[in-house]
């Protein structure tokens, strides 16, 4: 329920951003955005912070079908 609400809140506030979830027992992680530079990721993080209190920038490989084209 909580993850569903967070997904909805993210999509409502950032409809053009990529959102991906991953289940690693017992946790579900939500990843927002796919970036090629850390500065772009930090920019989105600053936009997310007023809405989501626990955000961080990480390096992660996503499946090819999720990656944006440049």
N, C-alpha and C positions, 0 to 999 in steps of 0.2 A: 504494500500500500504506500509506504513512504517513498520508495523508489519511483513508483508510478506518478506520484505527486511531483517529485523532483523533475522527472522527465517532462511532465506537462508544463511546469513552470519554466524550464529551460527553453522548450520549443515556443512557448508564448512570448518570451522575452528576446530570444535569439533565433528566429525562424530560418535564417540563412546559414547558420552554423551546423556543422556536423556533430552528431551525438551518437556515441557507441557505448554499449554496456557490456560488462564482462563478469561472469560469475566464477569466483574462486572461493570454494567453500571455506568458511560460512559467509563470505562477504560478496556484495555486488558492487562493482566499481563503475562509475559513469565517467566517460571521457568526452570532453567537448572540444571540438576543433581539431583540425589536422594542419600543421604548419611546417614550413621548411626552414623558418628562422625562429630563434628563441625570442627575439624582440616582438614578433607578431603574436606569439603565444602569451607573452607577458602582457601585451596590450589587451587581449581577451580576458586574461585573469583579472586585470584591474576593473574591467566592465562587470565581471561576474561577482566580485567581492561584496558589493552591497546587497546582493540577493542570496548568494551561497557563501556561508561563513567558512567553509573548509575547502579552499581551492589550492592547487599547487600545479606547477609546470613540471612535467616529466617527459622523458624521452621514451617513446614506445613505438614498436613496429606494428602496423595494422595490416590486415589482408589487403591485397592490391585493389580489390573492388571498392574499398572504402576511401582510397586516396584520391584527393582532388587533382585535377589536371592543372598545370601551371598556366 
